[in-house]
Amino acid sequence: MGKAWVKRWSPEGAGHRKNLIEGLNIEAFNAIEKMTWRLPPSKSHLIRWLVLAAQSNQTITIRGVANAGQDAQSMRRCLMQLGVRFEDIDEHDNTLSVIDNRDLEPHPQSVAWRVYGVGPEGFHPPVSVLHAGNSGTALRFLMAIAARFDRPTMLDGDASLRGRNHSEIIEQLNQFSIACSQGTQEEGLPLLVQGPWIIPQEFQVQIQSTSQSLSGWLLASAAMPSSTSLQLIGKAVSQRHSALTLDLCRQVGAPYGDEMPEDLKGWTPFFKDQTVQIPPDASMMSFAFLACQALKLEIGFENAPRLNDSIGHEILLEHAQAMGISYNDGNMSPTSTPLETEVNLRDANDLITPLAALMALAGGGQIVGAKHAAFKESNRLTRTQSLLQQFGLKCELNDDGLTIGGGQHPVPPKDMVETHGDHRLHMTALVLALAVPGVTFVESSTLHCVADPSAIKRWTETGATIETTLNQP
């Protein structure tokens, strides 16, 4: 007979006290007129270069990795589990000593990573789970890599990644005669993959919801023992990212032309220059644009990205004037003449949340071409609407985007700001919280580290008060 105090546990929290939630207390901030902003390295470039360098037979030094986010670190860690050796290099080009580090994280003082390639066939099956963290990009690349092993490989991710739909990549693995076993109901991970792959004559890839799978197979094709005809199904989204993958592969010897290849075939990456420079992450500019309008700040970028490294995110610059921002040569300031505008995010859906908030504060308008934002860390269409509503900002859902009224003003949220395990929601909430009176509690204290580990430090160094605390829901 159980004691009277023994009660059945339920995940909904019925009948018991819920756990405390860690997050940030953020105070209103309007003490400065100007600030500098340093962008983190582009995780899109970095993750792809890591996979290519690892599959070469060379030693490649990748520079510009200081302040790399957790997504890129997850890719590096998993490659180490696959047998790739890394060295951390400091600003004086010295090799940093290995620290006691069970999580295989980069040395905190590293500004470059030296990668000792193992060749296209040099990966070995991992002895433990390949954990992609929050990175859907890393997970899909790792799934394609794991297809070649003749032993089971388990892949996993954080709660956000577990909740995403991975059926398309699993269907693609099945085309290579790969056996897959996955979680059930709400969670699609962990996933157990059993190869080795058998290369089919024809191979189909769905491209209407994400380009990550296509990029994964382009990178993994280096190890293919025979060719396969590539059939692309659906209307492509995020084409700049798949085009980036193709371009980087071509730069290191892939036998492909300027257009997406009709056939995938084996090849060995060869770097003519054994040093790679990672550009800044242009998508992270969106939070500076939002801060410029929300806090009426002049902002200067220390490392503004070049247009040809922006992977579609240069759309921010194209619409800056309409959104009430003057931008010139890496410097921005608010103007008094925002206009209604329409922005197509077919190839830049990562911008949707900060852009929607910015448009609400400026002239409003429409975001179109963003239907595939529903397949990100959260359903960014509905979650963006929800986040804005928490700050009193209104927008309407459309079939492929949002309609946003202009000239709105954010108000203090009544409760904890929910960010749903999505770093771009989290970073948008951070900026809006700085712009409303009083203290705002934003869920999670570390989500920004996925892509921009310095996001909090950037503000506290300019005098903002942001503190990690616990909240009882």
C-alpha positions in Angstrom: 0.0 0.0 0.0 1.5 3.3 -1.0 1.8 6.3 1.4 -0.9 9.0 1.2 1.6 11.4 -0.2 2.5 9.2 -3.1 0.9 10.6 -6.3 1.1 9.6 -9.9 3.4 11.8 -12.0 2.1 13.3 -15.2 4.0 15.4 -17.8 1.3 18.0 -17.8 2.1 19.0 -14.2 -1.2 18.0 -12.7 -1.1 17.5 -9.0 2.5 18.6 -8.5 4.6 21.8 -8.4 6.3 22.6 -11.7 10.0 23.1 -11.9 11.5 26.5 -11.8 12.4 28.0 -15.2 15.7 29.6 -15.8 15.7 32.8 -17.8 16.7 36.4 -18.0 15.5 39.5 -16.1 15.9 42.3 -18.5 15.5 46.0 -17.5 14.5 48.7 -19.8 17.5 50.3 -21.5 17.9 53.7 -23.2 21.1 55.1 -21.7 23.2 55.3 -24.9 22.8 56.7 -28.4 25.6 54.8 -30.2 27.1 51.3 -29.9 29.4 49.0 -31.9 28.3 45.5 -32.9 30.5 42.5 -33.8 28.8 39.7 -35.6 29.6 36.0 -34.9 31.0 33.8 -37.6 28.5 32.4 -40.1 27.5 29.0 -38.9 26.3 28.1 -42.4 29.8 28.6 -43.9 31.6 27.1 -40.9 29.6 23.9 -40.6 30.0 23.2 -44.4 33.7 23.9 -44.3 34.2 21.6 -41.3 32.6 18.7 -43.2 34.7 19.4 -46.4 37.9 19.8 -44.5 37.3 16.6 -42.5 36.8 14.7 -45.8 40.1 16.0 -47.3 43.5 14.3 -46.9 45.0 17.6 -45.8 45.5 19.7 -42.7 43.2 22.8 -43.0 43.2 25.8 -40.8 39.8 27.5 -40.5 40.0 31.1 -39.3 37.4 33.5 -38.0 35.8 31.1 -35.6 36.1 33.2 -32.4 32.7 33.4 -30.7 31.4 30.5 -32.8 27.9 29.4 -31.7 26.8 26.0 -30.3 25.5 24.8 -33.7 29.0 24.9 -35.2 30.5 23.5 -32.0 28.1 20.6 -32.2 29.3 19.8 -35.8 32.9 20.0 -34.7 32.3 17.7 -31.7 30.5 15.1 -33.8 33.3 15.1 -36.3 35.8 14.5 -33.5 33.6 11.5 -32.5 34.0 10.3 -36.1 37.8 10.3 -35.7 38.7 13.8 -36.9 41.5 15.5 -34.9 41.3 19.3 -34.2 43.8 21.8 -32.8 42.8 25.1 -31.3 44.9 28.1 -32.5 45.2 31.4 -30.6 45.5 35.0 -32.0 49.3 34.6 -32.1 49.0 31.5 -34.2 50.1 29.3 -31.4 48.5 25.9 -30.7 46.6 26.0 -27.4 47.0 23.2 -24.9 44.3 20.7 -24.5 42.0 21.4 -21.6 40.2 18.8 -19.4 37.1 18.8 -21.5 34.7 15.9 -21.7 32.3 17.8 -23.9 35.0 18.3 -26.6 34.4 22.0 -26.7 36.8 24.4 -28.4 39.4 26.2 -26.3 37.8 29.5 -25.2 40.8 31.5 -26.5 40.8 29.9 -30.0 40.4 32.1 -33.0 41.2 29.3 -35.5 40.6 25.6 -35.7 43.1 23.3 -37.4 41.4 20.2 -39.0 43.3 17.1 -39.7 41.3 15.5 -42.6 40.8 11.8 -42.8 39.6 11.6 -46.4 36.2 10.7 -47.8 36.4 7.1 -46.4 38.2 7.9 -43.2 35.4 8.4 -40.8 34.8 5.6 -38.3 31.6 4.7 -36.6 31.2 6.6 -33.3 31.2 4.7 -30.0 28.6 7.1 -28.5 25.6 9.1 -29.6 26.2 11.9 -32.2 24.3 14.7 -30.5 23.6 17.7 -32.9 22.4 20.0 -30.1 20.0 22.5 -31.6 21.4 22.3 -35.1 19.1 20.9 -37.8 21.8 21.6 -40.3 24.4 19.5 -38.4 21.8 16.7 -37.9 21.0 16.3 -41.5 24.6 16.4 -42.6 25.4 13.8 -40.0 22.5 11.6 -41.2 24.0 11.6 -44.7 27.5 10.8 -43.3 26.2 8.0 -41.0 24.7 6.2 -44.1 28.1 4.9 -45.1 28.7 2.9 -41.9 28.1 -0.8 -41.6 27.4 -0.5 -37.8 24.4 1.2 -36.1 24.9 4.9 -35.5 22.6 6.8 -33.1 21.8 10.5 -33.7 20.1 12.8 -31.3 19.5 16.5 -30.5 18.0 18.8 -27.9 14.3 19.0 -27.1 13.7 21.5 -30.0 15.4 19.2 -32.5 13.6 16.1 -31.1 10.3 17.8 -31.8 10.9 18.5 -35.4 9.8 16.2 -38.3 12.6 14.2 -39.8 10.5 12.0 -42.0 11.9 13.4 -45.3 15.6 12.6 -44.5 14.5 9.2 -43.2 12.7 8.5 -46.5 15.9 9.6 -48.3 18.0 7.2 -46.2 15.6 4.4 -47.1 16.3 5.0 -50.8 19.9 4.0 -50.0 18.6 0.8 -48.2 19.5 2.3 -44.8 17.5 0.9 -41.9 16.2 3.6 -39.5 14.6 3.3 -36.1 13.3 6.5 -34.4 11.4 7.9 -31.5 7.6 7.8 -31.5 4.7 10.3 -31.1 5.9 13.8 -30.4 9.7 13.0 -30.5 11.4 12.1 -33.8 14.8 11.5 -32.1 16.9 9.7 -31.2 17.3 8.0 -34.6 19.3 4.8 -35.1 20.8 4.5 -38.6 22.1 1.1 -39.9 24.1 1.0 -43.2 26.1 0.6 -45.2 24.5 2.5 -48.0 23.6 0.8 -51.3 23.8 3.5 -54.0 20.5 3.5 -56.1 20.4 4.3 -59.8 18.0 7.2 -59.0 17.7 9.3 -55.9 14.9 11.8 -55.0 15.2 14.7 -52.6 12.3 16.9 -51.5 13.3 20.5 -51.5 10.0 22.4 -50.8 10.5 22.6 -47.0 14.3 22.8 -46.5 17.5 22.8 -48.4 19.5 21.1 -45.6 19.0 17.6 -46.8 20.2 18.4 -50.4 23.2 20.1 -48.9 23.9 17.1 -46.7 23.9 14.7 -49.7 26.1 17.1 -51.8 28.7 17.0 -49.0 28.4 13.2 -48.4 28.7 12.5 -52.1 32.4 12.7 -51.7 32.3 9.1 -50.3 29.9 7.6 -52.8 31.4 4.5 -54.4 29.2 4.9 -57.5 27.0 7.6 -59.1 23.3 8.2 -58.6 20.9 10.3 -60.6 19.6 13.2 -58.5 15.9 14.1 -58.8 14.8 17.3 -57.0 11.1 17.3 -56.0 9.0 20.4 -55.3 9.6 24.1 -55.5 13.0 24.9 -53.9 13.3 27.1 -50.8 16.5 28.5 -49.2 18.2 28.1 -52.5 21.0 30.4 -51.5 22.1 27.9 -48.8 22.1 24.9 -51.2 23.9 27.1 -53.8 26.5 27.9 -51.1 27.0 24.2 -50.5 27.5 23.5 -54.2 29.9 26.4 -54.5 32.0 25.3 -51.6 32.1 21.7 -53.0 33.2 23.0 -56.4 35.9 25.2 -54.8 37.6 22.0 -53.5 37.2 19.8 -56.5 33.7 18.4 -56.7 32.9 17.3 -60.3 29.9 19.6 -60.5 29.0 22.6 -62.6 27.4 25.9 -61.8 23.9 24.4 -61.7 22.7 21.7 -59.3 24.1 18.4 -60.6 22.0 15.8 -62.3 24.2 13.1 -60.9 26.0 12.7 -57.5 29.3 10.9 -57.7 32.4 10.3 -55.5 35.3 12.8 -55.3 38.1 13.8 -52.9 38.0 17.4 -51.5 41.3 19.2 -52.2 42.1 22.6 -50.9 44.4 24.8 -53.0 44.7 27.2 -50.1 44.9 25.3 -46.9 43.5 28.3 -44.9 39.8 29.1 -44.9 38.4 32.4 -43.6 34.8 32.3 -42.2 32.7 35.4 -42.9 30.5 37.1 -40.4 26.9 35.9 -40.0 24.7 38.3 -42.0 21.5 36.9 -40.6 22.5 38.2 -37.1 22.4 41.7 -38.5 18.6 41.5 -38.2 18.8 41.9 -34.4 21.0 45.0 -34.8 18.4 46.4 -37.2 15.7 45.7 -34.7 17.7 47.4 -31.9 18.4 50.4 -34.1 14.6 51.0 -34.5 13.4 49.8 -31.1 16.0 51.7 -29.1 16.7 54.6 -31.5 20.4 53.7 -31.6 23.1 54.4 -34.1 25.0 51.1 -34.6 28.3 50.5 -36.3 29.4 47.0 -37.3 33.0 46.1 -36.6 32.8 43.3 -39.3 30.0 44.0 -41.7 29.7 41.0 -44.1 30.2 41.3 -47.9 27.1 41.0 -50.0 28.3 37.8 -51.7 28.7 36.2 -48.3 25.3 37.1 -47.0 23.4 34.0 -48.4 20.2 36.0 -49.1 20.2 38.0 -45.9 21.3 41.1 -47.8 17.6 41.6 -48.2 17.8 43.5 -45.0 19.9 46.2 -46.7 17.5 46.3 -49.7 14.6 47.1 -47.4 16.4 49.1 -44.8 15.2 52.6 -45.9 11.6 51.4 -46.1 11.9 50.1 -42.6 13.0 53.4 -41.2 16.8 52.7 -41.1 19.6 54.5 -42.9 22.5 52.1 -43.7 25.8 53.0 -45.2 29.1 51.1 -45.2 28.5 49.2 -42.0 26.8 52.0 -40.1 23.1 52.4 -39.4 20.8 54.9 -37.8 17.0 55.3 -37.4 15.1 57.7 -39.7 11.7 59.2 -39.4 10.2 58.0 -42.7 9.4 54.3 -42.6 7.1 53.0 -45.3 4.9 49.9 -45.8 6.8 47.2 -47.5 6.7 43.6 -48.8 9.6 41.3 -48.1 9.9 37.9 -49.7 11.8 35.4 -47.4 11.8 32.4 -49.7 15.6 32.3 -49.4 16.0 34.0 -46.0 13.3 32.6 -43.6 15.6 32.8 -40.6 14.9 36.6 -40.6 11.2 36.2 -40.0 10.9 36.9 -36.2 13.2 40.0 -35.8 12.0 41.3 -39.2 8.3 41.0 -38.2 9.0 42.9 -35.0 11.0 45.6 -36.9 8.2 46.0 -39.4 5.6 46.4 -36.6 7.7 49.3 -35.1 8.3 50.8 -38.6 5.8 51.0 -41.5 4.4 47.5 -41.5 3.6 45.5 -44.5 3.8 41.9 -45.6 6.2 39.0 -45.2 5.7 36.5 -48.0 7.4 33.3 -49.2 7.9 32.1 -45.6 5.7 29.0 -45.4 8.8 26.8 -44.8 9.5 28.8 -41.6 7.1 26.3 -40.0 9.8 23.7 -40.2 12.5 25.5 -38.2 13.3 25.1 -34.4 9.8 26.1 -33.7 6.9 26.8 -36.1 8.3 30.3 -36.7 5.1 31.6 -38.3 2.8 30.9 -35.4 5.6 31.4 -32.8 6.5 34.8 -34.2 2.9 35.9 -34.0 2.7 34.7 -30.4 6.0 36.4 -29.4 4.9 39.7 -30.8 1.5 39.4 -29.1 3.3 39.0 -25.8 4.7 42.5 -26.4 1.4 43.9 -27.5 2.4 43.9 -31.2 -0.2 42.6 -33.7 0.2 40.6 -36.9 -2.0 38.2 -38.9 -1.0 34.8 -40.3 -1.3 34.2 -44.0 -0.8 31.1 -46.1 2.9 31.8 -46.6 3.8 34.6 -44.2 2.5 37.5 -42.1 0.6 40.8 -42.5 1.9 43.4 -40.0 0.5 46.7 -39.1 3.0 49.6 -38.8 3.6 52.3 -36.3 3.0 50.0 -33.3 4.7 50.4 -29.9 5.8 47.4 -27.7 4.3 47.2 -24.2 5.7 45.2 -21.1 4.6 41.6 -21.2 2.2 40.5 -18.4 4.0 37.1 -17.9 7.1 35.2 -18.7 8.1 35.6 -22.4 8.1 32.2 -23.9 10.7 31.4 -26.6 10.0 27.7 -27.3 13.6 26.6 -27.6 14.2 28.9 -30.6 17.2 31.1 -30.4 15.9 33.6 -32.9 12.7 34.1 -30.9 14.9 34.4 -27.8 17.1 37.1 -29.3 14.2 39.1 -30.6 12.6 39.0 -27.2 15.9 40.2 -25.7 15.8 43.4 -27.8 12.1 44.1 -27.3 12.5 43.6 -23.5 15.2 46.3 -23.5 12.7 48.7 -25.2 9.8 48.4 -22.8 9.5 49.9 -19.3 10.3 47.8 -16.2 11.7 44.4 -15.9 10.8 41.6 -18.4 11.5 37.9 -17.7 12.5 36.0 -20.9 12.5 32.2 -20.9 16.0 30.7 -21.1 19.3 32.3 -20.2 21.4 30.5 -22.9 19.5 30.1 -26.1 21.4 32.9 -27.8 24.5 30.8 -27.5 23.2 28.6 -30.4 24.4 31.3 -32.9 25.7 34.4 -31.0 27.3 33.6 -27.6 28.1 37.3 -27.1 24.5 38.6 -27.4 24.1 39.2 -23.7 27.6 40.4 -23.1 27.3 42.9 -25.9 24.5 44.7 -24.0 25.8 44.4 -20.5 29.1 46.0 -21.6 27.1 49.0 -22.8 25.4 49.3 -19.4 22.2 47.2 -19.7 21.1 45.2 -16.7 20.5 41.6 -17.7 20.6 38.9 -15.0 20.1 35.2 -15.0 17.3 34.1 -12.5 14.7 31.4 -11.8 11.0 31.8 -12.3 8.2 29.8 -10.8 5.6 29.1 -13.6 
